[in-house]
Amino acid sequence: MGGDRAAEGGGSGRRPARVVVADDQTVVREGIVILLGLLPGIEVVASAADGLEALRQVAEHRPDVVLMDLRMPRCDGVEATRRIRAEHPGTQVVVLTTYGDDDSLFPALQAGARGYLTKDAGAEEIVRAVEHVMSGEAGLSPNVQRRLLERLSASAAPAPAPAVAPASRELPDGLTAREAEVLSLVAEGLTNAEIARRLHVSTATVKTHINNLFAKTGVRDRAQAVRYAFQRGIAAPPPPPSEKRVP
């Protein structure tokens, strides 16, 4: 049977890709394992319910690829990806997740993931991503590639004057750069939905950042948050209204 599957895997006689599936939802994980078992050129060697278990399975089975969910207990997919790439560089990681927002995508890629697919990906996309990362290429869906290009284009464009404190200055109360950015936009008077559109993330992600920065700074509402942003130099207060009178 192994020879038959190898023959199916592109007709090149290449052995099947050995894959570990990591997902904390039992039904989803078992469904992915069943799906992969039907695909040519892929052999599922183990599955894991969280990031720590994924690390153990990688150490035991030395797979070629881990299909990694992001939101898992004990050790999330980003941290598990970082540790797998550091401890087992021969194993590549393809993220397979429900979340397609930038706050999930870019940390996963920075942690070392070579592929990123959302769970609405078809079987052909999954096989293609696995083949690509095994051959040293990136296994990214077209939508993810487009967003990466947009991010690169935006970073190459001249940046407007920053509304938050410069990177060389330590942010107060343990705020992260992203939380400070969200706070500066709150100070501009933007709603959560407007901030989400500005930062290309979900509204739920914006709410999480706001809850975190409220907890860190001790403010209770948006008015206090705006005052805090002005006092700490995270946002510039608006200029006073003109004193000129119209004749």
C-alpha positions as CSV (number, residue, x, y, z in Angstrom):
1,M,0.0,0.0,0.0
2,G,2.9,2.4,0.8
3,G,4.2,1.9,-2.7
4,D,0.8,2.6,-4.2
5,R,0.5,5.8,-2.3
6,A,4.0,6.9,-3.2
7,A,3.2,6.2,-6.9
8,E,0.0,8.3,-6.5
9,G,2.0,11.2,-5.0
10,G,2.7,13.0,-8.2
11,G,3.9,9.9,-10.1
12,S,7.5,10.7,-9.1
13,G,8.0,7.7,-6.7
14,R,8.5,10.2,-3.9
15,R,7.5,8.9,-0.5
16,P,4.3,10.3,1.1
17,A,4.6,13.3,3.3
18,R,4.4,12.3,6.9
19,V,2.0,14.7,8.7
20,V,0.9,15.4,12.3
21,V,-2.4,17.2,12.8
22,A,-2.8,19.5,15.8
23,D,-6.3,20.8,16.6
24,D,-8.0,21.1,20.0
25,Q,-11.5,20.3,18.7
26,T,-11.9,16.5,18.5
27,V,-14.5,16.5,15.7
28,V,-12.5,18.9,13.6
29,R,-9.2,17.1,14.3
30,E,-10.7,13.6,13.4
31,G,-12.3,15.1,10.3
32,I,-9.0,16.5,9.1
33,V,-7.3,13.2,9.8
34,I,-9.9,11.3,7.8
35,L,-9.7,13.8,4.9
36,L,-5.9,13.6,4.7
37,G,-6.1,9.8,4.7
38,L,-8.0,10.0,1.4
39,L,-5.5,12.4,-0.2
40,P,-2.6,11.1,-2.4
41,G,0.9,11.7,-1.1
42,I,0.0,12.2,2.5
43,E,0.4,9.9,5.5
44,V,-1.0,11.0,8.9
45,V,1.4,9.6,11.5
46,A,-0.2,11.2,14.6
47,S,-2.6,13.9,15.9
48,A,-2.5,16.2,18.9
49,A,-5.1,18.1,20.9
50,D,-2.9,21.1,21.9
51,G,0.5,22.6,21.3
52,L,2.4,20.6,23.9
53,E,1.1,17.3,22.6
54,A,2.1,18.4,19.1
55,L,5.6,19.0,20.3
56,R,5.7,15.5,21.8
57,Q,4.4,13.9,18.6
58,V,6.9,15.8,16.5
59,A,9.7,14.6,18.8
60,E,8.5,11.0,18.6
61,H,7.6,10.8,14.9
62,R,9.8,13.4,13.2
63,P,7.1,14.3,10.6
64,D,7.7,16.3,7.5
65,V,4.8,18.7,8.2
66,V,2.6,19.7,11.0
67,L,-0.9,21.0,10.2
68,M,-1.3,23.4,13.1
69,D,-4.4,25.1,14.5
70,L,-3.7,28.4,16.3
71,R,-6.1,28.7,19.2
72,M,-5.4,25.8,21.5
73,P,-5.1,25.4,25.3
74,R,-1.8,25.1,27.3
75,C,0.4,26.0,24.3
76,D,-1.1,27.9,21.3
77,G,-0.2,27.3,17.7
78,V,2.2,30.2,17.4
79,E,4.3,29.2,20.4
80,A,4.2,25.5,19.3
81,T,5.3,26.6,15.8
82,R,8.2,28.6,17.2
83,R,9.4,25.7,19.4
84,I,9.0,23.1,16.6
85,R,11.0,25.2,14.2
86,A,13.7,25.8,16.8
87,E,13.9,22.2,18.1
88,H,13.1,20.3,14.9
89,P,14.1,22.3,11.9
90,G,13.4,19.4,9.6
91,T,9.7,19.7,10.3
92,Q,7.7,22.4,8.5
93,V,4.5,23.9,9.8
94,V,1.4,24.8,7.8
95,V,-1.2,26.7,9.8
96,L,-4.8,25.4,9.2
97,T,-7.1,27.6,11.2
98,T,-10.5,29.3,11.3
99,Y,-8.9,32.7,11.8
100,G,-7.8,34.7,8.8
101,D,-7.1,38.1,10.4
102,D,-3.7,39.7,10.4
103,D,-3.2,39.4,14.1
104,S,-3.3,35.6,13.6
105,L,-1.5,35.5,10.2
106,F,1.6,37.5,10.8
107,P,2.6,36.2,14.2
108,A,2.3,32.6,12.9
109,L,4.6,33.4,9.9
110,Q,7.1,35.2,12.1
111,A,7.2,32.1,14.4
112,G,8.3,30.1,11.4
113,A,5.2,28.7,9.7
114,R,5.8,28.2,6.0
115,G,2.2,27.8,5.0
116,Y,-1.1,29.3,6.1
117,L,-4.6,28.1,5.1
118,T,-8.0,28.7,6.6
119,K,-10.2,25.7,7.2
120,D,-12.4,26.4,4.2
121,A,-9.4,25.3,2.1
122,G,-10.2,22.4,-0.3
123,A,-8.3,19.1,-0.4
124,E,-6.2,20.3,-3.4
125,E,-5.1,23.4,-1.6
126,I,-4.0,21.3,1.4
127,V,-2.0,18.9,-0.7
128,R,-0.4,21.8,-2.7
129,A,0.6,23.6,0.5
130,V,2.2,20.4,2.0
131,E,4.1,19.8,-1.3
132,H,5.2,23.4,-1.5
133,V,6.6,23.6,2.1
134,M,8.4,20.2,1.6
135,S,10.1,21.6,-1.5
136,G,11.2,24.8,0.3
137,E,8.5,27.0,-1.0
138,A,5.7,28.9,0.8
139,G,2.4,27.2,1.1
140,L,0.1,30.2,1.2
141,S,-3.5,30.5,-0.1
142,P,-4.0,33.2,-2.7
143,N,-5.9,35.4,-0.2
144,V,-3.0,35.2,2.2
145,Q,-0.5,36.0,-0.6
146,R,-2.5,39.1,-1.5
147,R,-2.6,40.4,2.1
148,L,1.2,39.8,2.4
149,L,1.7,41.9,-0.7
150,E,-0.6,44.6,0.6
151,R,1.4,44.7,3.9
152,L,4.7,44.9,2.1
153,S,3.4,47.7,-0.2
154,A,2.1,49.6,2.8
155,S,5.4,49.2,4.6
156,A,7.3,50.4,1.5
157,A,5.1,53.6,1.2
158,P,6.1,56.8,3.1
159,A,4.7,56.5,6.6
160,P,2.6,59.3,8.0
161,A,3.8,61.0,11.2
162,P,3.4,58.5,14.0
163,A,0.5,59.1,16.4
164,V,2.1,57.0,19.2
165,A,5.3,57.3,21.1
166,P,8.5,56.5,19.1
167,A,9.8,52.9,19.2
168,S,12.9,54.1,21.1
169,R,10.7,55.3,23.9
170,E,9.4,52.6,26.3
171,L,5.6,52.5,26.4
172,P,4.0,53.0,29.8
173,D,2.3,50.3,31.9
174,G,3.5,47.4,29.8
175,L,1.5,48.4,26.7
176,T,2.4,46.6,23.5
177,A,3.0,48.6,20.3
178,R,-0.3,47.3,18.9
179,E,-2.2,48.3,22.1
180,A,-0.7,51.8,21.9
181,E,-1.7,52.0,18.2
182,V,-5.2,51.0,19.1
183,L,-5.2,53.6,22.0
184,S,-4.1,56.3,19.6
185,L,-7.0,55.5,17.3
186,V,-9.4,55.6,20.2
187,A,-8.1,59.0,21.0
188,E,-8.8,60.1,17.4
189,G,-12.4,59.2,18.1
190,L,-12.6,56.1,15.9
191,T,-15.2,53.4,16.7
192,N,-14.1,49.7,17.1
193,A,-15.4,48.9,13.6
194,E,-13.4,51.9,12.2
195,I,-10.3,50.8,14.0
196,A,-10.7,47.2,12.7
197,R,-10.9,48.5,9.1
198,R,-7.9,50.8,9.6
199,L,-5.7,48.0,11.0
200,H,-7.2,45.2,8.8
201,V,-8.2,43.0,11.8
202,S,-11.5,41.8,13.2
203,T,-13.7,43.9,15.5
204,A,-13.3,41.1,18.1
205,T,-9.5,41.6,17.9
206,V,-9.9,45.3,18.5
207,K,-12.1,44.6,21.5
208,T,-9.5,42.3,22.9
209,H,-6.8,45.0,22.6
210,I,-9.0,47.6,24.2
211,N,-9.8,45.3,27.1
212,N,-6.1,44.6,27.6
213,L,-5.1,48.2,27.5
214,F,-7.9,49.2,29.9
215,A,-6.7,46.5,32.4
216,K,-3.0,47.6,32.1
217,T,-3.7,51.4,32.4
218,G,-6.5,51.2,34.9
219,V,-8.9,53.3,32.9
220,R,-12.6,52.6,33.0
221,D,-14.0,54.0,29.8
222,R,-13.0,55.6,26.5
223,A,-13.0,59.1,27.9
224,Q,-10.4,58.2,30.5
225,A,-8.5,56.2,27.8
226,V,-8.3,59.4,25.6
227,R,-7.1,61.5,28.6
228,Y,-4.4,58.8,29.4
229,A,-3.3,58.8,25.8
230,F,-2.8,62.6,25.8
231,Q,-1.0,62.6,29.1
232,R,1.4,59.8,28.2
233,G,2.2,61.2,24.8
234,I,0.7,58.2,23.0
235,A,-1.6,60.6,21.1
236,A,-1.4,64.3,20.4
237,P,-4.3,66.4,21.7
238,P,-6.2,68.3,19.1
239,P,-5.2,72.0,18.6
240,P,-7.4,74.5,20.4
241,P,-10.1,76.1,18.3
242,S,-9.1,79.2,16.4
243,E,-9.8,82.5,18.4
244,K,-10.3,84.4,15.1
245,R,-13.8,86.0,14.8
246,V,-15.5,86.3,11.4
247,P,-16.1,89.9,10.7
